[in-house]
Amino acid sequence: MEKVMATVFFSLLCLWTTTEAKDLYVNITYLETAITKGAVCLDGSAPAFHFHPGTGSGINSWLIHLQGGGWCETTSDCLARATTDLSSKNMSKIAYFTGVLSSDPQFNPDFYNWNRVKIRYCDGSSYIGDIEEVDPDTNLHFRGARIFEAIMEYFLGQGMIYAQNAILSGTSAGGLGAILHCDKFRLFLPLIARVKCISDAGFFVNVEAISGEPLIEEKYKRVVALHGSAKNLPLSCTALSSDPNLCFFPQYVARHICTPLFIVNSAYDSWQINNSLVPQVADPNNEWPYCKHDINICSPSQIQTLQDFRLKFLEALNELGPSISRGYFISSCHFHNGIEIQNYWSSRNSPTLANKTIAEAIGDWFFDRSEFQGVYCPYPCGKFCQ
């Protein structure tokens, strides 16, 4: 009996290990040569990335992923940020490559053997700011755009100049950065290369808070002004806008992006609900804290507010206009998650649309096997998202 039980246990263990993605630990690299170009983090330190080289059929394919982490909109905010792990001086030395960065073909069949780069976020502007002057009292450097260009130039020298396939992706503030840099990224690469972009949890929409105030619009204007970002926002948007600051919003800029773009987002994105729709300052009666963190315990009136947000989100998405080259996977999960997370990207627990995981939808879209534009039904769809 003991031998039988041991055999059963071993079989279950083998099954478990073959149905869970394997973590890949990748060490950090500091790009010290970028310092001479002024391409530095907020605190003046060198930018950093994690790189795992491609193999076999993926040796001339590249995936560049921009880490997210919000923005800083005031000097004091940026000073505080420069002391956290969003400064390369304090970053973890190892990154775990899972999800879209995974090297496991079972869970990442289309990109597992590509050259994969995770750029660490240390500028607070979605990689788009650039101010030459440095205030000696704060020593803050607003150089996000230079960081992006310096790292692109480095990897062109490491073989990306021969790319046959390339993706610029990013999550959250990095997902916004992927949109803002998408066409510029295309210009770095050979004309014959297949080049596309993925924005994950980065489709931030311009909505009023429940108080009726345009809080997220005001926040973005402060970010753009502090970092000197306006001149680096896509000219295809700013040249046509009466207010260039609005081109920091994906709904206004993505319609002008020529390079194919895939948008992965939740229509109930928890960051946007918590910070754009119902920030603490707009909730003086303290009615939203529990609902904001768990949609399943919201009152009927709160659910209606969230349903209204979903409709505004979808309206902003529809304002991009029709495009056969654009893809999207819009879930109804109440989270602000990322395609680096295996259970979100591709696993037995992943959300699916049209019987496809995000990994399958993006893989088919990237390689032109099929188009993909899918939207979950409204909550309670996604009620049990993990």
BALOBA-1460 file (C-alpha; in Angstrom, 3 decimals):
// residues 386
<rec num="1" residu="m" x="0.000" y="0.000" z="0.000"/>
<rec num="2" residu="e" x="2.842" y="2.384" z="0.866"/>
<rec num="3" residu="k" x="4.436" y="1.737" z="-2.521"/>
<rec num="4" residu="v" x="1.110" y="2.404" z="-4.272"/>
<rec num="5" residu="m" x="0.622" y="5.643" z="-2.348"/>
<rec num="6" residu="a" x="4.176" y="6.708" z="-3.127"/>
<rec num="7" residu="t" x="3.621" y="6.006" z="-6.822"/>
<rec num="8" residu="v" x="0.396" y="8.022" z="-6.849"/>
<rec num="9" residu="f" x="2.068" y="10.909" z="-5.005"/>
<rec num="10" residu="f" x="5.005" y="10.908" z="-7.415"/>
<rec num="11" residu="s" x="2.634" y="10.880" z="-10.404"/>
<rec num="12" residu="l" x="0.677" y="13.827" z="-9.007"/>
<rec num="13" residu="l" x="3.910" y="15.684" z="-8.304"/>
<rec num="14" residu="c" x="5.064" y="15.146" z="-11.882"/>
<rec num="15" residu="l" x="1.691" y="16.337" z="-13.172"/>
<rec num="16" residu="w" x="1.866" y="19.454" z="-11.000"/>
<rec num="17" residu="t" x="5.397" y="20.340" z="-12.096"/>
<rec num="18" residu="t" x="4.479" y="20.000" z="-15.757"/>
<rec num="19" residu="t" x="1.405" y="22.238" z="-15.469"/>
<rec num="20" residu="e" x="3.106" y="25.127" z="-13.689"/>
<rec num="21" residu="a" x="5.445" y="27.528" z="-15.479"/>
<rec num="22" residu="k" x="9.066" y="27.483" z="-14.404"/>
<rec num="23" residu="d" x="10.534" y="30.716" z="-13.072"/>
<rec num="24" residu="l" x="13.558" y="32.150" z="-14.841"/>
<rec num="25" residu="y" x="15.818" y="34.299" z="-12.665"/>
<rec num="26" residu="v" x="17.655" y="37.017" z="-14.602"/>
<rec num="27" residu="n" x="20.337" y="39.269" z="-13.106"/>
<rec num="28" residu="i" x="20.294" y="43.035" z="-13.406"/>
<rec num="29" residu="t" x="22.600" y="44.990" z="-15.743"/>
<rec num="30" residu="y" x="23.446" y="48.650" z="-15.156"/>
<rec num="31" residu="l" x="24.043" y="50.638" z="-18.327"/>
<rec num="32" residu="e" x="26.877" y="52.808" z="-17.020"/>
<rec num="33" residu="t" x="27.677" y="54.143" z="-20.507"/>
<rec num="34" residu="a" x="24.305" y="55.908" z="-20.510"/>
<rec num="35" residu="i" x="25.504" y="58.313" z="-17.819"/>
<rec num="36" residu="t" x="27.720" y="60.192" z="-20.285"/>
<rec num="37" residu="k" x="24.630" y="60.787" z="-22.437"/>
<rec num="38" residu="g" x="22.703" y="62.176" z="-19.501"/>
<rec num="39" residu="a" x="20.377" y="59.178" z="-19.699"/>
<rec num="40" residu="v" x="19.969" y="58.689" z="-15.970"/>
<rec num="41" residu="c" x="17.386" y="57.911" z="-13.309"/>
<rec num="42" residu="l" x="15.774" y="60.563" z="-11.119"/>
<rec num="43" residu="d" x="18.701" y="60.428" z="-8.690"/>
<rec num="44" residu="g" x="21.341" y="60.556" z="-11.449"/>
<rec num="45" residu="s" x="22.176" y="56.836" z="-11.289"/>
<rec num="46" residu="a" x="22.578" y="54.601" z="-14.325"/>
<rec num="47" residu="p" x="19.478" y="53.003" z="-15.843"/>
<rec num="48" residu="a" x="19.137" y="49.251" z="-15.614"/>
<rec num="49" residu="f" x="17.589" y="46.248" z="-17.332"/>
<rec num="50" residu="h" x="17.389" y="42.458" z="-17.229"/>
<rec num="51" residu="f" x="18.257" y="40.569" z="-20.415"/>
<rec num="52" residu="h" x="17.848" y="36.942" z="-21.419"/>
<rec num="53" residu="p" x="19.263" y="36.151" z="-24.893"/>
<rec num="54" residu="g" x="17.283" y="34.412" z="-27.590"/>
<rec num="55" residu="t" x="18.007" y="30.925" z="-28.847"/>
<rec num="56" residu="g" x="17.254" y="28.831" z="-31.908"/>
<rec num="57" residu="s" x="14.443" y="30.233" z="-34.038"/>
<rec num="58" residu="g" x="14.148" y="33.228" z="-31.701"/>
<rec num="59" residu="i" x="17.680" y="34.515" z="-32.044"/>
<rec num="60" residu="n" x="16.602" y="37.411" z="-34.290"/>
<rec num="61" residu="s" x="13.387" y="38.197" z="-32.426"/>
<rec num="62" residu="w" x="13.196" y="40.761" z="-29.625"/>
<rec num="63" residu="l" x="10.713" y="41.607" z="-26.892"/>
<rec num="64" residu="i" x="11.401" y="44.813" z="-24.969"/>
<rec num="65" residu="h" x="9.212" y="45.205" z="-21.873"/>
<rec num="66" residu="l" x="8.856" y="48.467" z="-19.954"/>
<rec num="67" residu="q" x="8.308" y="48.115" z="-16.212"/>
<rec num="68" residu="g" x="5.540" y="50.232" z="-14.700"/>
<rec num="69" residu="g" x="5.155" y="52.010" z="-11.391"/>
<rec num="70" residu="g" x="3.076" y="55.181" z="-11.650"/>
<rec num="71" residu="w" x="4.437" y="58.712" z="-11.993"/>
<rec num="72" residu="c" x="5.783" y="61.521" z="-9.840"/>
<rec num="73" residu="e" x="4.104" y="64.884" z="-10.311"/>
<rec num="74" residu="t" x="5.848" y="67.177" z="-7.797"/>
<rec num="75" residu="t" x="9.428" y="67.727" z="-6.727"/>
<rec num="76" residu="s" x="8.806" y="66.268" z="-3.291"/>
<rec num="77" residu="d" x="7.043" y="63.293" z="-4.848"/>
<rec num="78" residu="c" x="10.032" y="62.628" z="-7.120"/>
<rec num="79" residu="l" x="12.519" y="63.045" z="-4.261"/>
<rec num="80" residu="a" x="10.655" y="60.417" z="-2.270"/>
<rec num="81" residu="r" x="10.451" y="58.147" z="-5.284"/>
<rec num="82" residu="a" x="14.211" y="58.352" z="-5.822"/>
<rec num="83" residu="t" x="14.760" y="56.634" z="-2.458"/>
<rec num="84" residu="t" x="12.622" y="53.590" z="-3.339"/>
<rec num="85" residu="d" x="13.238" y="50.514" z="-5.477"/>
<rec num="86" residu="l" x="12.258" y="52.691" z="-8.452"/>
<rec num="87" residu="s" x="15.820" y="54.005" z="-8.316"/>
<rec num="88" residu="s" x="18.503" y="51.759" z="-9.769"/>
<rec num="89" residu="k" x="20.508" y="52.174" z="-6.547"/>
<rec num="90" residu="n" x="17.810" y="50.306" z="-4.642"/>
<rec num="91" residu="m" x="16.423" y="47.912" z="-7.236"/>
<rec num="92" residu="s" x="16.315" y="44.185" z="-6.665"/>
<rec num="93" residu="k" x="19.228" y="42.533" z="-8.423"/>
<rec num="94" residu="i" x="17.145" y="39.702" z="-9.857"/>
<rec num="95" residu="a" x="13.956" y="39.685" z="-11.928"/>
<rec num="96" residu="y" x="11.645" y="36.714" z="-12.353"/>
<rec num="97" residu="f" x="10.779" y="36.191" z="-16.007"/>
<rec num="98" residu="t" x="7.301" y="34.701" z="-16.224"/>
<rec num="99" residu="g" x="4.249" y="35.371" z="-18.376"/>
<rec num="100" residu="v" x="5.185" y="37.115" z="-21.604"/>
<rec num="101" residu="l" x="8.847" y="36.916" z="-20.519"/>
<rec num="102" residu="s" x="8.738" y="33.199" z="-19.682"/>
<rec num="103" residu="s" x="11.191" y="30.767" z="-21.240"/>
<rec num="104" residu="d" x="8.707" y="27.899" z="-20.905"/>
<rec num="105" residu="p" x="7.267" y="26.958" z="-24.331"/>
<rec num="106" residu="q" x="4.252" y="25.336" z="-22.694"/>
<rec num="107" residu="f" x="3.096" y="28.672" z="-21.261"/>
<rec num="108" residu="n" x="4.687" y="31.119" z="-23.694"/>
<rec num="109" residu="p" x="4.805" y="29.230" z="-26.997"/>
<rec num="110" residu="d" x="5.305" y="32.178" z="-29.332"/>
<rec num="111" residu="f" x="7.956" y="34.206" z="-27.489"/>
<rec num="112" residu="y" x="9.725" y="31.801" z="-25.092"/>
<rec num="113" residu="n" x="13.005" y="31.698" z="-27.022"/>
<rec num="114" residu="w" x="13.151" y="35.356" z="-28.082"/>
<rec num="115" residu="n" x="15.643" y="37.880" z="-26.804"/>
<rec num="116" residu="r" x="13.712" y="39.260" z="-23.822"/>
<rec num="117" residu="v" x="14.498" y="42.528" z="-22.043"/>
<rec num="118" residu="k" x="12.847" y="44.024" z="-18.999"/>
<rec num="119" residu="i" x="13.710" y="47.714" z="-18.646"/>
<rec num="120" residu="r" x="13.545" y="48.908" z="-15.055"/>
<rec num="121" residu="y" x="11.470" y="52.029" z="-14.444"/>
<rec num="122" residu="c" x="13.348" y="54.818" z="-12.680"/>
<rec num="123" residu="d" x="12.239" y="58.140" z="-14.204"/>
<rec num="124" residu="g" x="8.587" y="58.596" z="-13.176"/>
<rec num="125" residu="s" x="7.365" y="59.900" z="-16.546"/>
<rec num="126" residu="s" x="6.533" y="56.744" z="-18.553"/>
<rec num="127" residu="y" x="9.969" y="57.058" z="-20.222"/>
<rec num="128" residu="i" x="9.010" y="60.307" z="-21.983"/>
<rec num="129" residu="g" x="10.427" y="63.256" z="-19.993"/>
<rec num="130" residu="d" x="13.576" y="65.226" z="-20.757"/>
<rec num="131" residu="i" x="14.820" y="68.387" z="-19.052"/>
<rec num="132" residu="e" x="18.466" y="69.400" z="-19.476"/>
<rec num="133" residu="e" x="18.776" y="71.509" z="-16.325"/>
<rec num="134" residu="v" x="19.366" y="69.859" z="-12.968"/>
<rec num="135" residu="d" x="18.369" y="71.754" z="-9.836"/>
<rec num="136" residu="p" x="21.423" y="71.611" z="-7.521"/>
<rec num="137" residu="d" x="19.132" y="71.735" z="-4.478"/>
<rec num="138" residu="t" x="17.348" y="68.503" z="-5.408"/>
<rec num="139" residu="n" x="19.719" y="66.828" z="-7.911"/>
<rec num="140" residu="l" x="16.677" y="65.465" z="-9.690"/>
<rec num="141" residu="h" x="17.136" y="64.381" z="-13.294"/>
<rec num="142" residu="f" x="14.101" y="64.234" z="-15.569"/>
<rec num="143" residu="r" x="15.493" y="62.113" z="-18.393"/>
<rec num="144" residu="g" x="13.064" y="59.269" z="-19.163"/>
<rec num="145" residu="a" x="13.181" y="59.755" z="-22.950"/>
<rec num="146" residu="r" x="16.976" y="59.613" z="-22.932"/>
<rec num="147" residu="i" x="16.890" y="56.375" z="-20.943"/>
<rec num="148" residu="f" x="14.634" y="54.773" z="-23.545"/>
<rec num="149" residu="e" x="16.844" y="55.876" z="-26.432"/>
<rec num="150" residu="a" x="20.104" y="54.870" z="-24.710"/>
<rec num="151" residu="i" x="18.841" y="51.359" z="-24.012"/>
<rec num="152" residu="m" x="17.473" y="50.997" z="-27.548"/>
<rec num="153" residu="e" x="20.841" y="52.045" z="-28.961"/>
<rec num="154" residu="y" x="22.619" y="49.569" z="-26.698"/>
<rec num="155" residu="f" x="20.526" y="46.642" z="-27.868"/>
<rec num="156" residu="l" x="20.823" y="47.654" z="-31.510"/>
<rec num="157" residu="g" x="24.517" y="47.078" z="-30.950"/>
<rec num="158" residu="q" x="23.756" y="43.717" z="-29.354"/>
<rec num="159" residu="g" x="22.019" y="42.401" z="-32.469"/>
<rec num="160" residu="m" x="18.586" y="44.027" z="-32.422"/>
<rec num="161" residu="i" x="19.564" y="45.861" z="-35.612"/>
<rec num="162" residu="y" x="19.077" y="42.495" z="-37.357"/>
<rec num="163" residu="a" x="15.659" y="41.860" z="-35.836"/>
<rec num="164" residu="q" x="13.128" y="39.980" z="-37.920"/>
<rec num="165" residu="n" x="10.427" y="40.281" z="-35.248"/>
<rec num="166" residu="a" x="10.157" y="42.835" z="-32.449"/>
<rec num="167" residu="i" x="7.678" y="43.825" z="-29.772"/>
<rec num="168" residu="l" x="7.664" y="46.823" z="-27.463"/>
<rec num="169" residu="s" x="5.459" y="46.025" z="-24.493"/>
<rec num="170" residu="g" x="4.879" y="47.486" z="-21.066"/>
<rec num="171" residu="t" x="2.638" y="47.269" z="-18.030"/>
<rec num="172" residu="s" x="0.780" y="50.142" z="-16.322"/>
<rec num="173" residu="a" x="2.932" y="53.296" z="-16.658"/>
<rec num="174" residu="g" x="5.141" y="51.115" z="-18.849"/>
<rec num="175" residu="g" x="2.094" y="50.196" z="-20.929"/>
<rec num="176" residu="l" x="1.482" y="53.905" z="-21.471"/>
<rec num="177" residu="g" x="5.163" y="54.248" z="-22.373"/>
<rec num="178" residu="a" x="4.785" y="51.468" z="-24.947"/>
<rec num="179" residu="i" x="2.012" y="53.451" z="-26.650"/>
<rec num="180" residu="l" x="3.882" y="56.757" z="-26.527"/>
<rec num="181" residu="h" x="7.092" y="55.207" z="-27.917"/>
<rec num="182" residu="c" x="5.474" y="52.740" z="-30.300"/>
<rec num="183" residu="d" x="6.118" y="54.534" z="-33.606"/>
<rec num="184" residu="k" x="9.573" y="55.660" z="-32.444"/>
<rec num="185" residu="f" x="10.425" y="52.042" z="-31.616"/>
<rec num="186" residu="r" x="9.460" y="51.106" z="-35.174"/>
<rec num="187" residu="l" x="11.975" y="53.595" z="-36.556"/>
<rec num="188" residu="f" x="14.857" y="51.917" z="-34.714"/>
<rec num="189" residu="l" x="14.320" y="48.622" z="-36.536"/>
<rec num="190" residu="p" x="14.799" y="47.246" z="-40.070"/>
<rec num="191" residu="l" x="12.013" y="48.039" z="-42.530"/>
<rec num="192" residu="i" x="11.538" y="44.332" z="-43.254"/>
<rec num="193" residu="a" x="11.025" y="43.466" z="-39.587"/>
<rec num="194" residu="r" x="7.589" y="42.647" z="-38.201"/>
<rec num="195" residu="v" x="7.217" y="45.234" z="-35.411"/>
<rec num="196" residu="k" x="4.232" y="45.647" z="-33.073"/>
<rec num="197" residu="c" x="3.450" y="47.016" z="-29.614"/>
<rec num="198" residu="i" x="1.523" y="45.781" z="-26.581"/>
<rec num="199" residu="s" x="0.059" y="48.010" z="-23.894"/>
<rec num="200" residu="d" x="-0.868" y="46.079" z="-20.761"/>
<rec num="201" residu="a" x="-2.960" y="47.806" z="-18.066"/>
<rec num="202" residu="g" x="-1.836" y="51.077" z="-19.636"/>
<rec num="203" residu="f" x="-4.994" y="52.353" z="-21.332"/>
<rec num="204" residu="f" x="-5.708" y="55.130" z="-18.838"/>
<rec num="205" residu="v" x="-8.870" y="57.055" z="-19.667"/>
<rec num="206" residu="n" x="-9.754" y="60.673" z="-19.018"/>
<rec num="207" residu="v" x="-12.713" y="60.464" z="-16.637"/>
<rec num="208" residu="e" x="-14.028" y="62.754" z="-13.945"/>
<rec num="209" residu="a" x="-13.910" y="61.563" z="-10.354"/>
<rec num="210" residu="i" x="-17.202" y="60.878" z="-8.556"/>
<rec num="211" residu="s" x="-16.884" y="64.411" z="-7.175"/>
<rec num="212" residu="g" x="-17.111" y="65.760" z="-10.740"/>
<rec num="213" residu="e" x="-13.505" y="66.998" z="-10.727"/>
<rec num="214" residu="p" x="-11.034" y="66.182" z="-13.558"/>
<rec num="215" residu="l" x="-8.448" y="64.854" z="-11.098"/>
<rec num="216" residu="i" x="-6.619" y="62.458" z="-13.420"/>
<rec num="217" residu="e" x="-6.395" y="65.100" z="-16.163"/>
<rec num="218" residu="e" x="-4.903" y="67.570" z="-13.694"/>
<rec num="219" residu="k" x="-2.482" y="64.926" z="-12.443"/>
<rec num="220" residu="y" x="-1.268" y="64.161" z="-15.960"/>
<rec num="221" residu="k" x="-0.784" y="67.850" z="-16.715"/>
<rec num="222" residu="r" x="1.469" y="68.138" z="-13.649"/>
<rec num="223" residu="v" x="3.488" y="65.086" z="-14.724"/>
<rec num="224" residu="v" x="3.967" y="66.420" z="-18.262"/>
<rec num="225" residu="a" x="4.971" y="69.883" z="-17.001"/>
<rec num="226" residu="l" x="7.397" y="68.664" z="-14.329"/>
<rec num="227" residu="h" x="9.213" y="66.251" z="-16.649"/>
<rec num="228" residu="g" x="9.182" y="68.457" z="-19.745"/>
<rec num="229" residu="s" x="7.376" y="65.690" z="-21.606"/>
<rec num="230" residu="a" x="5.260" y="67.699" z="-24.067"/>
<rec num="231" residu="k" x="8.020" y="67.934" z="-26.671"/>
<rec num="232" residu="n" x="8.445" y="64.146" z="-26.654"/>
<rec num="233" residu="l" x="4.784" y="63.222" z="-26.961"/>
<rec num="234" residu="p" x="3.935" y="61.890" z="-30.449"/>
<rec num="235" residu="l" x="3.793" y="64.789" z="-32.885"/>
<rec num="236" residu="s" x="1.002" y="63.021" z="-34.742"/>
<rec num="237" residu="c" x="-1.178" y="63.859" z="-31.714"/>
<rec num="238" residu="t" x="0.216" y="67.129" z="-30.374"/>
<rec num="239" residu="a" x="0.143" y="68.826" z="-33.787"/>
<rec num="240" residu="l" x="-3.612" y="68.273" z="-33.937"/>
<rec num="241" residu="s" x="-4.502" y="68.956" z="-30.308"/>
<rec num="242" residu="s" x="-5.415" y="72.290" z="-28.751"/>
<rec num="243" residu="d" x="-3.967" y="70.936" z="-25.489"/>
<rec num="244" residu="p" x="-0.798" y="68.822" z="-26.029"/>
<rec num="245" residu="n" x="-1.019" y="67.571" z="-22.431"/>
<rec num="246" residu="l" x="-3.997" y="65.454" z="-23.444"/>
<rec num="247" residu="c" x="-1.693" y="63.432" z="-25.674"/>
<rec num="248" residu="f" x="-0.435" y="61.744" z="-22.507"/>
<rec num="249" residu="f" x="-3.803" y="59.948" z="-22.491"/>
<rec num="250" residu="p" x="-3.908" y="56.798" z="-24.653"/>
<rec num="251" residu="q" x="-7.423" y="57.514" z="-25.915"/>
<rec num="252" residu="y" x="-6.193" y="60.657" z="-27.677"/>
<rec num="253" residu="v" x="-2.785" y="59.480" z="-28.850"/>
<rec num="254" residu="a" x="-3.333" y="55.803" z="-29.785"/>
<rec num="255" residu="r" x="-5.645" y="56.685" z="-32.671"/>
<rec num="256" residu="h" x="-2.646" y="58.317" z="-34.371"/>
<rec num="257" residu="i" x="-0.216" y="55.400" z="-33.832"/>
<rec num="258" residu="c" x="0.717" y="53.812" z="-37.163"/>
<rec num="259" residu="t" x="2.467" y="50.727" z="-35.769"/>
<rec num="260" residu="p" x="0.101" y="47.824" z="-34.923"/>
<rec num="261" residu="l" x="-0.946" y="47.967" z="-31.263"/>
<rec num="262" residu="f" x="-2.553" y="45.410" z="-28.952"/>
<rec num="263" residu="i" x="-4.339" y="46.666" z="-25.822"/>
<rec num="264" residu="v" x="-4.708" y="44.379" z="-22.809"/>
<rec num="265" residu="n" x="-6.790" y="45.917" z="-20.041"/>
<rec num="266" residu="s" x="-9.597" y="45.438" z="-17.597"/>
<rec num="267" residu="a" x="-12.731" y="47.514" z="-18.065"/>
<rec num="268" residu="y" x="-12.801" y="47.679" z="-14.248"/>
<rec num="269" residu="d" x="-9.106" y="48.461" z="-13.865"/>
<rec num="270" residu="s" x="-8.542" y="48.719" z="-10.117"/>
<rec num="271" residu="w" x="-5.850" y="51.426" z="-10.326"/>
<rec num="272" residu="q" x="-8.071" y="53.660" z="-12.428"/>
<rec num="273" residu="i" x="-11.093" y="53.088" z="-10.210"/>
<rec num="274" residu="n" x="-9.064" y="53.719" z="-7.039"/>
<rec num="275" residu="n" x="-7.130" y="56.731" z="-8.322"/>
<rec num="276" residu="s" x="-9.101" y="58.329" z="-11.167"/>
<rec num="277" residu="l" x="-12.728" y="57.567" z="-10.411"/>
<rec num="278" residu="v" x="-12.786" y="57.258" z="-6.605"/>
<rec num="279" residu="p" x="-9.578" y="58.710" z="-5.144"/>
<rec num="280" residu="q" x="-9.660" y="59.335" z="-1.419"/>
<rec num="281" residu="v" x="-9.953" y="63.083" z="-1.916"/>
<rec num="282" residu="a" x="-13.229" y="62.546" z="-3.827"/>
<rec num="283" residu="d" x="-14.697" y="60.294" z="-1.113"/>
<rec num="284" residu="p" x="-15.126" y="62.590" z="1.924"/>
<rec num="285" residu="n" x="-17.725" y="60.305" z="3.499"/>
<rec num="286" residu="n" x="-15.360" y="57.334" z="3.299"/>
<rec num="287" residu="e" x="-17.962" y="55.175" z="1.555"/>
<rec num="288" residu="w" x="-15.717" y="53.464" z="-0.990"/>
<rec num="289" residu="p" x="-12.660" y="51.871" z="0.702"/>
<rec num="290" residu="y" x="-14.053" y="48.327" z="0.863"/>
<rec num="291" residu="c" x="-15.728" y="48.419" z="-2.543"/>
<rec num="292" residu="k" x="-12.588" y="49.800" z="-4.220"/>
<rec num="293" residu="h" x="-10.616" y="46.794" z="-3.065"/>
<rec num="294" residu="d" x="-13.258" y="44.116" z="-3.667"/>
<rec num="295" residu="i" x="-15.934" y="44.707" z="-6.257"/>
<rec num="296" residu="n" x="-17.867" y="41.694" z="-4.949"/>
<rec num="297" residu="i" x="-18.923" y="43.600" z="-1.818"/>
<rec num="298" residu="c" x="-19.995" y="46.834" z="-3.509"/>
<rec num="299" residu="s" x="-23.494" y="48.182" z="-2.982"/>
<rec num="300" residu="p" x="-25.932" y="48.309" z="-5.937"/>
<rec num="301" residu="s" x="-25.345" y="52.061" z="-6.357"/>
<rec num="302" residu="q" x="-21.581" y="51.557" z="-6.294"/>
<rec num="303" residu="i" x="-21.859" y="48.761" z="-8.866"/>
<rec num="304" residu="q" x="-23.793" y="51.163" z="-11.090"/>
<rec num="305" residu="t" x="-20.994" y="53.728" z="-10.772"/>
<rec num="306" residu="l" x="-18.495" y="51.069" z="-11.820"/>
<rec num="307" residu="q" x="-20.706" y="50.000" z="-14.725"/>
<rec num="308" residu="d" x="-20.800" y="53.631" z="-15.854"/>
<rec num="309" residu="f" x="-16.988" y="53.706" z="-15.683"/>
<rec num="310" residu="r" x="-16.841" y="50.581" z="-17.851"/>
<rec num="311" residu="l" x="-19.031" y="52.257" z="-20.473"/>
<rec num="312" residu="k" x="-16.767" y="55.325" z="-20.501"/>
<rec num="313" residu="f" x="-13.732" y="53.064" z="-20.828"/>
<rec num="314" residu="l" x="-15.266" y="51.260" z="-23.814"/>
<rec num="315" residu="e" x="-16.303" y="54.570" z="-25.376"/>
<rec num="316" residu="a" x="-12.689" y="55.755" z="-25.140"/>
<rec num="317" residu="l" x="-11.551" y="52.497" z="-26.741"/>
<rec num="318" residu="n" x="-14.093" y="52.875" z="-29.544"/>
<rec num="319" residu="e" x="-12.933" y="56.443" z="-30.154"/>
<rec num="320" residu="l" x="-9.691" y="54.990" z="-31.513"/>
<rec num="321" residu="g" x="-11.659" y="54.058" z="-34.603"/>
<rec num="322" residu="p" x="-11.662" y="50.820" z="-36.584"/>
<rec num="323" residu="s" x="-8.351" y="49.212" z="-37.424"/>
<rec num="324" residu="i" x="-7.625" y="45.670" z="-38.591"/>
<rec num="325" residu="s" x="-4.058" y="45.997" z="-37.265"/>
<rec num="326" residu="r" x="-5.185" y="46.848" z="-33.714"/>
<rec num="327" residu="g" x="-6.048" y="44.112" z="-31.273"/>
<rec num="328" residu="y" x="-7.493" y="44.171" z="-27.795"/>
<rec num="329" residu="f" x="-8.391" y="41.841" z="-24.945"/>
<rec num="330" residu="i" x="-10.623" y="43.648" z="-22.447"/>
<rec num="331" residu="s" x="-11.487" y="41.619" z="-19.356"/>
<rec num="332" residu="s" x="-13.979" y="42.325" z="-16.577"/>
<rec num="333" residu="c" x="-11.574" y="41.385" z="-13.800"/>
<rec num="334" residu="h" x="-11.291" y="43.966" z="-11.026"/>
<rec num="335" residu="f" x="-7.518" y="44.275" z="-10.962"/>
<rec num="336" residu="h" x="-4.545" y="46.146" z="-12.366"/>
<rec num="337" residu="n" x="-2.559" y="43.138" z="-13.365"/>
<rec num="338" residu="g" x="0.185" y="42.388" z="-15.802"/>
<rec num="339" residu="i" x="1.106" y="40.062" z="-18.654"/>
<rec num="340" residu="e" x="4.248" y="39.225" z="-16.682"/>
<rec num="341" residu="i" x="1.989" y="37.297" z="-14.284"/>
<rec num="342" residu="q" x="1.624" y="33.703" z="-15.437"/>
<rec num="343" residu="n" x="-1.947" y="33.208" z="-14.216"/>
<rec num="344" residu="y" x="-2.987" y="36.246" z="-16.235"/>
<rec num="345" residu="w" x="-0.944" y="35.538" z="-19.361"/>
<rec num="346" residu="s" x="-1.419" y="31.812" z="-19.844"/>
<rec num="347" residu="s" x="-2.332" y="29.054" z="-17.411"/>
<rec num="348" residu="r" x="-5.299" y="26.919" z="-16.455"/>
<rec num="349" residu="n" x="-6.551" y="29.883" z="-14.356"/>
<rec num="350" residu="s" x="-6.144" y="32.570" z="-17.023"/>
<rec num="351" residu="p" x="-9.072" y="34.660" z="-18.275"/>
<rec num="352" residu="t" x="-10.181" y="33.663" z="-21.763"/>
<rec num="353" residu="l" x="-12.140" y="35.290" z="-24.574"/>
<rec num="354" residu="a" x="-13.332" y="33.328" z="-27.600"/>
<rec num="355" residu="n" x="-11.657" y="30.330" z="-25.934"/>
<rec num="356" residu="k" x="-8.258" y="32.029" z="-26.112"/>
<rec num="357" residu="t" x="-5.921" y="33.109" z="-23.344"/>
<rec num="358" residu="i" x="-4.163" y="36.446" z="-23.653"/>
<rec num="359" residu="a" x="-1.031" y="34.596" z="-24.786"/>
<rec num="360" residu="e" x="-2.924" y="32.838" z="-27.566"/>
<rec num="361" residu="a" x="-4.762" y="35.981" z="-28.651"/>
<rec num="362" residu="i" x="-1.573" y="38.057" z="-28.847"/>
<rec num="363" residu="g" x="0.417" y="35.293" z="-30.515"/>
<rec num="364" residu="d" x="-2.206" y="34.889" z="-33.250"/>
<rec num="365" residu="w" x="-2.389" y="38.669" z="-33.703"/>
<rec num="366" residu="f" x="1.358" y="39.203" z="-33.822"/>
<rec num="367" residu="f" x="2.027" y="36.484" z="-36.379"/>
<rec num="368" residu="d" x="-1.047" y="37.445" z="-38.447"/>
<rec num="369" residu="r" x="-2.648" y="34.063" z="-37.902"/>
<rec num="370" residu="s" x="-5.918" y="35.788" z="-37.010"/>
<rec num="371" residu="e" x="-7.243" y="39.128" z="-35.800"/>
<rec num="372" residu="f" x="-8.394" y="39.489" z="-32.211"/>
<rec num="373" residu="q" x="-10.678" y="42.106" z="-30.685"/>
<rec num="374" residu="g" x="-12.543" y="40.841" z="-27.653"/>
<rec num="375" residu="v" x="-14.465" y="42.388" z="-24.746"/>
<rec num="376" residu="y" x="-15.801" y="40.528" z="-21.699"/>
<rec num="377" residu="c" x="-19.441" y="40.928" z="-20.770"/>
<rec num="378" residu="p" x="-19.976" y="43.298" z="-17.796"/>
<rec num="379" residu="y" x="-19.658" y="42.352" z="-14.130"/>
<rec num="380" residu="p" x="-20.480" y="39.833" z="-12.676"/>
<rec num="381" residu="c" x="-18.435" y="38.397" z="-15.540"/>
<rec num="382" residu="g" x="-14.972" y="38.108" z="-14.076"/>
<rec num="383" residu="k" x="-16.351" y="37.873" z="-10.538"/>
<rec num="384" residu="f" x="-13.987" y="35.060" z="-9.712"/>
<rec num="385" residu="c" x="-10.896" y="36.351" z="-11.525"/>
<rec num="386" residu="q" x="-7.706" y="35.376" z="-9.747"/>
